[in-house]
Amino acid sequence: MNDSSSSRRQEYKALALVIVVFFPLLTIMLISSYGFLVWFSQLLLGPPGHG
């Protein structure tokens, strides 16, 4: 009983780490990479025009 309780506690700690640290960092990295991609494409191709 005690072993499964400590194992479950470790799983909750790992889940909290993923939710609190990993997902926000992943989101920031994805948004930043998209912004860099847009900035770099406008650097090479010029700003968007009228059409």
Residue pairs with C-beta under 8 A, 6 or more apart in sequence:
42 48
